Amino acid sequence: MATKTNPFTFLQQVRSEVSKVVWPSRREAAITTAMVFVMAIAASLFFTLIDFALSWGVQLLLGLGS
């Protein structure tokens, strides 16, 4: 069982840990955000194309395409 830490000590520890965090610059955050959007668009296009191809293949296989 973990020992209980007094709230004041806990807050000091949290403050100490937060001060160690290296925050990204505005430019790094903007580039990362843009890359997330680009990858999301690329993935959606990829899966849309795969969906169309599989749909076409199933229709062809079942004879629904004629």
C-alpha positions as CSV (number, residue, x, y, z in Angstrom):
1,M,0.0,0.0,0.0
2,A,1.3,3.4,-1.0
3,T,2.0,5.9,1.7
4,K,0.0,9.1,1.7
5,T,1.8,12.3,0.8
6,N,0.7,15.5,2.4
7,P,-0.9,17.9,-0.1
8,F,1.8,20.6,0.3
9,T,4.6,18.2,-0.5
10,F,2.6,16.8,-3.4
11,L,2.2,20.3,-4.9
12,Q,5.9,20.9,-4.5
13,Q,6.8,17.7,-6.3
14,V,4.3,18.5,-9.1
15,R,5.8,22.0,-9.5
16,S,9.3,20.5,-9.6
17,E,8.4,18.0,-12.3
18,V,6.5,20.6,-14.4
19,S,9.6,22.8,-14.3
20,K,11.6,19.9,-16.0
21,V,9.2,19.7,-19.0
22,V,10.6,21.0,-22.2
23,W,7.7,22.7,-24.0
24,P,7.7,22.9,-27.8
25,S,8.1,26.3,-29.5
26,R,5.2,27.8,-31.4
27,R,6.9,26.9,-34.7
28,E,7.3,23.2,-33.6
29,A,3.7,23.0,-32.5
30,A,2.5,24.5,-35.8
31,I,4.6,22.1,-37.8
32,T,3.4,19.1,-35.8
33,T,-0.2,20.2,-36.1
34,A,0.1,20.6,-39.9
35,M,1.7,17.2,-40.2
36,V,-1.1,15.6,-38.2
37,F,-3.7,17.2,-40.6
38,V,-1.6,16.1,-43.7
39,M,-1.4,12.5,-42.4
40,A,-5.1,12.4,-41.5
41,I,-6.0,13.6,-45.1
42,A,-3.6,11.1,-46.6
43,A,-5.0,8.2,-44.5
44,S,-8.6,9.2,-45.4
45,L,-7.7,9.2,-49.1
46,F,-5.9,5.9,-48.9
47,F,-8.8,4.2,-47.1
48,T,-11.4,5.8,-49.4
49,L,-9.5,4.4,-52.4
50,I,-9.2,0.9,-50.8
51,D,-13.0,1.1,-50.0
52,F,-13.8,1.9,-53.6
53,A,-11.5,-0.9,-54.9
54,L,-13.0,-3.5,-52.5
55,S,-16.5,-2.4,-53.3
56,W,-15.9,-2.7,-57.0
57,G,-14.3,-6.1,-56.5
58,V,-17.3,-7.4,-54.5
59,Q,-19.8,-6.1,-57.0
60,L,-17.8,-7.7,-59.8
61,L,-17.6,-11.0,-57.9
62,L,-21.3,-11.1,-57.1
63,G,-22.4,-10.0,-60.6
64,L,-24.1,-6.8,-59.3
65,G,-22.0,-4.6,-61.5
66,S,-23.8,-5.5,-64.8
